[in-house]
């Protein structure tokens, strides 16, 4: 069990970075497909409505949460395949 945890640390870190990049790209594409501007609004953008800012934040959180869960699960499954034990 200890070997799988040690193996998972660097794998998890690398997958986390790749997952962050993938989540950013997925969110940007989703934002465009929904018919909004090129860039999502920042919370301090005074020219955007509350509705748009909060919708963008909720969508971004959902996309990042989904990608993080998928990447973490895939990494753990891969480590189990290599070591024979689950890294949890």
N, C-alpha and C positions, 0 to 999 in steps of 0.2 A: 504494500500500500504506500509506503514511503517513497518508493521509486516512481510511482505514478504521479505523486504530488510534485516531486522534484522535476520530473519530465514536463509536467503541465505548466510550471511557472514560466519558462521562456516561451513556450508555445502560446500560452494565454496572453502574454505581453505582445507578442508579434501579431496574433490574431486581433487583439484589441486595437492596435494601430490600423491594421487593414480594415477592420470593421468600422472604425471611425471615419475613414476615408469613404468607404462604401455607403455608410449612412448619410454622409454629407451629400454625396452625388445623388443618392436616391431621393433625398428630401428636395434637393434643387429641381430634379426632374418632375417630381410629384407636384411641386409648387407651380411649375410652368404648365403642366398638363391641366391643372385646375383653373388655368386662365388668369393667373395673377402675373404681376410684374416679374422681371428677370430675377430679382433678389427679394427674399422675404424681408419683411420689415423688422427693424430693431425696436425694442421696447421704448426707446427714447426718440423715435422718429415722430416728430410733431405733426407731420402731414398725413399720417396714417391713422385710421380709426381704431378705437379700442377693440372693436370686433375683429378687424383684420389682424392686429397685433396678437391678440389672444388666440385666435384660430391658428395662426402661424406657429405660435409657441406650442400649442397642444399637438398639432400635426408633427412638428419636429420631435417632440418628446416621444410620440407614439412610434415614429419611424426609427429613432435611435434605440428605443427599448426593444423593438422587434428585431433589429439587426444585432444588437448586443446579445439577446437571448439565443438567436440562431447561431451566432459565431461561438459563443460559450459552449453551447450544446455540441456543435460540430467538433470543437477542440477537445472536449471531454471524451466524446465518442472515439475520436482519432487516437487519443492517448490510451484509452482502454484497448483499442485494437493493437497498439504497439506493446503495451505492458501487461495486458490481461486483467488489469484492475481499474476500477472507476476512480478518477482523481478527486473525489469529493471527500 
